[in-house]
Amino acid sequence: MALQESGTVYADLKGKVAIVTGAGRREGLGAAIVRRLAEEGARVVIHDLGRTKGDMAPQHGVGLVDELEQVAQDVRALGAEA
């Protein structure tokens, strides 16, 4: 999708809620998506697996609670709700 002249991708996300799974790693793709949606005016719900047992998910791909909270703080710093 091409950017509009205003620099936004979506027409209007104010008042909309976006649920993003896999957003618990601050430097991950999910967190980047969360920040962009917040910049566009959406309220975001951030989710990640947290801890896993066994081979359910690779350790490098699982965000921990502290890191997930940092993503939420980044969103709040943008003036959005997380």
N, C-alpha and C positions, 0 to 999 in steps of 0.2 A: 504494500500500500504506500503510495507516494505521500510525502509530507505536503500539507496545505501551506499556503502563503503565511498563515499565522504561526507556523512552526509546530502545530499540533497534528497528531495522527488521527485522533478521534474528534468528532464534532463537539461533544460535550459529555464529560464524565462526572460533572458535579452532581452529587446526590446518588450516584451509582455506587454499588458495592462490588469489589472484585475479590475473588478468593484465589489465592496463589499458593499452590502446594509446592513443596521443594524449595522454599524460600528461606530456609534457616541458616544458610551459609552466607556471611556478609559479602564475600567476594564472588558469590555464585550467580548463575544466570537468573534464578528465581528472584533473588534480592534485587537485581538490576531491573527486572520486570516490575517488581513492587514499587521501586522508586519512580520509575517512569509513569506508572499508573497514578501514583500519588501526585506527581507533578502535573498530570492532566486533570486532577481534581477528584479522582475516585477515592472513596474510603476503602481501605484494604484489610483483608483478613489474611494473616500470614500463618502458614502451616509447614511443618516438617516432621519427619518421623521421630526425631530425637534419638534415643538409644535403640539399638536393635539387638536381637538375640540371634546368635549363630550367623548364618550366611544370608540373612534376609536382604541386606543392603551393604554395599562396600563402605568401609569406615570413612573414607575420604568424602563420601557423598552424603553424609548424615550431619545435619546441623544440630548443635547442642543448644540447650535452653538459653545460656548466656549469649551466644552468638545470635540467636533468634531475637532476643530482646534488643540487641544492638541494631538489628535491621529495623525493628519497630521504632527505636529512638531516632534512627535516620529519617524515617517517614515523618515522625512528629516534628522533627527539625525543619522539614519542608512545609510545615503548617497543615499537614494532613492528619487524618485519623487512622490509627492502626490498632 
